[in-house]
Amino acid sequence: MKVLIADDSALYRQFLRRSLEGQADIEIVGHAMDGIDAIKKVERLQPDVVTLDMNMPHMNGMDALKIIRERFPAVKVLIVSSETASDADLAVQLLDAGAFDVILKPKASTPPEAFRGELLAKLRATDAPKTSTVRRTTPARPVTTTKPAASFHPDILAIGSSTGGPAALHAVLDMLPADLNVPVVIVQHMPKLFLESLVSRLNTQVAMPCRLVEHGQRLLPGHIYIAPGESHLDIRRLGQSLQAHLHDGPAEHHCKPAVDVTFRSLAQLAPSIKTLAVVLTGMGSDGALGAHEINKKGGYVIAQDQATSVVWGMPGATVQLGAAHAVLPLKQIAAAALQTLGREVWV
């Protein structure tokens, strides 16, 4: 894998180089000092991946990304961001515009090996053939799309996503009407500040109101609730309503919030509460086991297909476990969800 490092800080360029040295599968082909320099070197050096700082002179990360996506569509862009509100807003815009993923610049308290491990994992994910990383001892089950029973009427739509998630979520949520008859809960792997920016951005793009869910909050139909960073989200029943419960359990799949935690809590509410679960693009296998539990308890599971996933890790693992009733291209998922919810679909 050929990597180009683009950052206006010589110190940080060297830090990234040291973090990647000694890897047999990674070659650093060059450095760029600003966005214009990055475009020139992408053309000349033909890297597979660019690590792109957002705030550079002469041409910022957003403008550089647009040109790279237009002129060099095969090149993956990994955004390098500081954990500030302004950087979070820009990073979410870049992810929505087609950046592969984002990684936070380490703080003084961040162990160097932790950052290095995350950086290597995200770089290697760009080179994966969109395949799942789930481990299994039995062959993958063949996928046969099945429609939900006519008597299946979901009480909630639950979505899990990770790498490539912001753009995928936008594509799905943009097609859902403001008067949807169930609440929508989402677990997206992102730092807390980035989730706040994602919520703000979605509120300008989709019909339903969107917010970070709060502990004890009642979940209302026609509203989107996103799990906040650094807390797991359980869904519980309170009388005739559904309620959010946030808790500080151990990370699962190195994630907090984890999709599996939320999906398991919904499976435990069956059969009185029926769940329509959607597993979108993402690295790793989070959500697969939880989706399998929802399937066993009478819920319905849709997984994004391999061709339209940025990384077919989470949905691929769901398919391999035999948990998915339907495996669909991204553009068909909202329509399938609406049909399952008994809503008319306009084409």
Backbone hydrogen bonds, N-H to C=O, Kabsch-Sander energy under -0.5 kcal/mol:
donor,donor_aa,acceptor,acceptor_aa,energy
3,V,1,M,-0.5
3,V,27,E,-3.0
4,L,49,V,-2.5
5,I,30,G,-2.2
6,A,4,L,-0.6
6,A,51,T,-2.8
7,D,5,I,-0.6
7,D,32,A,-2.4
10,A,8,D,-0.7
13,R,9,S,-2.4
14,Q,10,A,-2.0
15,F,11,L,-1.8
16,L,12,Y,-2.6
17,R,13,R,-2.1
18,R,14,Q,-2.6
19,S,15,F,-1.9
20,L,16,L,-1.2
20,L,17,R,-0.8
21,E,17,R,-1.2
23,Q,20,L,-1.1
24,A,22,G,-0.6
26,I,23,Q,-1.5
27,E,1,M,-3.2
29,V,3,V,-2.2
29,V,27,E,-0.8
30,G,3,V,-0.9
32,A,5,I,-2.6
35,G,57,P,-0.9
35,G,59,M,-1.0
38,A,34,D,-2.2
39,I,35,G,-2.2
40,K,36,I,-2.1
41,K,37,D,-2.3
42,V,38,A,-2.3
43,E,39,I,-1.9
44,R,40,K,-1.9
45,L,41,K,-3.1
46,Q,42,V,-1.6
48,D,2,K,-2.3
49,V,2,K,-2.1
50,V,76,K,-2.4
51,T,4,L,-2.4
52,L,50,V,-0.7
52,L,78,L,-2.5
53,D,6,A,-2.1
53,D,51,T,-0.6
54,M,80,V,-0.9
56,M,54,M,-0.9
59,M,57,P,-2.3
61,G,54,M,-2.8
64,A,60,N,-2.3
65,L,61,G,-2.6
66,K,62,M,-2.1
67,I,63,D,-1.7
68,I,64,A,-2.5
69,R,65,L,-3.1
70,E,66,K,-1.7
71,R,67,I,-3.1
72,F,68,I,-2.5
75,V,72,F,-2.0
76,K,48,D,-2.6
78,L,50,V,-2.8
78,L,76,K,-0.5
79,I,77,V,-0.6
79,I,101,D,-2.7
80,V,52,L,-2.4
81,S,79,I,-0.6
81,S,103,I,-2.4
84,T,82,S,-1.7
88,A,84,T,-2.6
89,D,85,A,-2.1
90,L,86,S,-1.9
91,A,87,D,-2.9
92,V,88,A,-2.2
93,Q,89,D,-1.6
94,L,90,L,-2.3
95,L,91,A,-2.5
96,D,92,V,-2.2
97,A,93,Q,-1.4
98,G,95,L,-1.1
99,A,94,L,-2.4
100,F,77,V,-2.2
101,D,77,V,-1.0
103,I,79,I,-2.8
105,K,81,S,-3.2
110,T,107,K,-1.4
114,A,111,P,-0.8
115,F,111,P,-1.8
116,R,112,P,-2.6
117,G,113,E,-2.4
118,E,114,A,-2.0
119,L,115,F,-2.8
120,L,116,R,-2.6
121,A,117,G,-2.1
122,K,118,E,-2.2
123,L,119,L,-2.4
124,R,120,L,-2.7
125,A,121,A,-1.6
126,T,122,K,-1.0
126,T,123,L,-0.7
127,D,123,L,-0.6
127,D,124,R,-0.8
128,A,124,R,-0.5
128,A,125,A,-0.7
130,K,128,A,-1.5
141,R,320,Q,-0.6
144,T,142,P,-0.6
146,T,325,H,-2.5
152,F,149,A,-2.2
153,H,151,S,-0.7
155,D,274,K,-3.1
156,I,274,K,-1.0
157,L,183,P,-2.4
158,A,156,I,-0.5
158,A,276,L,-2.6
159,I,185,V,-2.7
160,G,278,V,-2.5
161,S,187,V,-2.3
162,S,281,T,-2.5
165,G,162,S,-3.0
168,A,164,G,-1.7
169,L,165,G,-3.6
170,H,166,P,-2.0
171,A,167,A,-2.0
172,V,168,A,-2.0
173,L,169,L,-3.2
174,D,170,H,-2.0
175,M,172,V,-1.3
176,L,173,L,-1.5
180,L,177,P,-1.2
184,V,223,H,-2.5
185,V,157,L,-2.5
186,I,225,Y,-2.6
187,V,159,I,-2.5
188,Q,186,I,-0.5
189,H,161,S,-1.7
190,M,188,Q,-1.0
195,L,191,P,-2.0
196,E,192,K,-2.0
197,S,193,L,-1.8
198,L,194,F,-2.4
199,V,195,L,-2.5
200,S,196,E,-2.0
201,R,197,S,-2.4
202,L,198,L,-2.8
203,N,199,V,-2.0
204,T,200,S,-0.5
204,T,201,R,-1.3
205,Q,202,L,-1.4
206,V,202,L,-2.4
207,A,176,L,-0.5
211,R,224,I,-1.9
213,V,226,I,-2.3
216,G,244,A,-2.6
217,Q,214,E,-2.1
219,L,242,L,-2.9
220,L,218,R,-0.6
222,G,182,V,-1.7
223,H,220,L,-1.0
224,I,209,P,-2.8
225,Y,184,V,-3.2
226,I,211,R,-2.5
227,A,186,I,-2.9
230,E,256,K,-1.6
231,S,228,P,-0.9
232,H,247,H,-2.7
234,D,232,H,-0.5
234,D,245,H,-3.0
236,R,234,D,-0.5
236,R,243,Q,-2.9
238,L,241,S,-2.9
241,S,238,L,-2.1
242,L,219,L,-0.5
243,Q,236,R,-3.2
244,A,217,Q,-2.6
245,H,234,D,-2.6
247,H,232,H,-1.8
249,G,247,H,-0.8
252,E,255,C,-2.2
255,C,252,E,-1.7
262,T,258,A,-1.3
263,F,259,V,-2.8
264,R,260,D,-2.7
265,S,261,V,-1.8
266,L,262,T,-1.7
267,A,263,F,-2.3
268,Q,264,R,-1.9
269,L,266,L,-1.1
270,A,267,A,-1.2
272,S,269,L,-0.6
273,I,269,L,-1.5
274,K,272,S,-0.5
276,L,156,I,-2.4
277,A,275,T,-0.6
277,A,300,Y,-2.9
278,V,158,A,-2.6
279,V,302,I,-2.6
280,L,160,G,-3.1
280,L,278,V,-0.6
282,G,311,V,-2.3
288,A,285,S,-1.9
291,A,287,G,-2.5
292,H,288,A,-2.0
293,E,289,L,-1.8
294,I,290,G,-2.2
295,N,291,A,-2.6
296,K,292,H,-2.4
297,K,293,E,-1.7
298,G,295,N,-1.6
299,G,294,I,-3.0
300,Y,275,T,-2.2
302,I,277,A,-2.7
303,A,326,A,-2.7
304,Q,279,V,-2.4
305,D,328,L,-2.5
309,S,305,D,-0.7
309,S,306,Q,-0.6
313,G,282,G,-1.2
313,G,311,V,-1.2
314,M,282,G,-2.3
317,A,313,G,-2.7
318,T,314,M,-1.8
319,V,315,P,-2.2
320,Q,316,G,-2.6
321,L,317,A,-1.6
322,G,319,V,-1.7
323,A,318,T,-2.2
324,A,318,T,-0.6
325,H,301,V,-2.3
326,A,301,V,-1.5
328,L,303,A,-2.3
328,L,326,A,-0.5
332,Q,329,P,-1.9
333,I,329,P,-0.7
333,I,330,L,-1.3
334,A,330,L,-0.6
336,A,332,Q,-2.0
337,A,333,I,-2.6
338,L,334,A,-2.6
339,Q,335,A,-2.2
340,T,336,A,-2.1
341,L,337,A,-1.8
342,G,339,Q,-1.3
343,R,338,L,-3.3
346,W,344,E,-0.5
